[in-house]
Amino acid sequence: SIQCYINGELRSTAYFPWSIESGDLFDKCYIGCTPDRNDLMTFSGQLSTFYLFSLYLDATIVDGLYKLGPS
């Protein structure tokens, strides 16, 4: 599953029925839009920091990382 936290709060979760740990190459990541780039469904704004982890982080770990602040 993929969990999206914004300002330390869980905002969305997506479950995938397949293993991402396969030997498949993933060379694209769409954040805020889909591959067709529909203007009505595209994020328009600013991201200050974006972290991606390849392992599951417990909610308390995410909260601790958020409380560490930007520096």
Summary of the structure (lengths in Angstrom):
residues: 71
radius of gyration: 14.3
end to end distance: 28.4
largest distance: 36.7
contacts: 83
relative contact order: 0.18
helix: 18%
strand: 15%
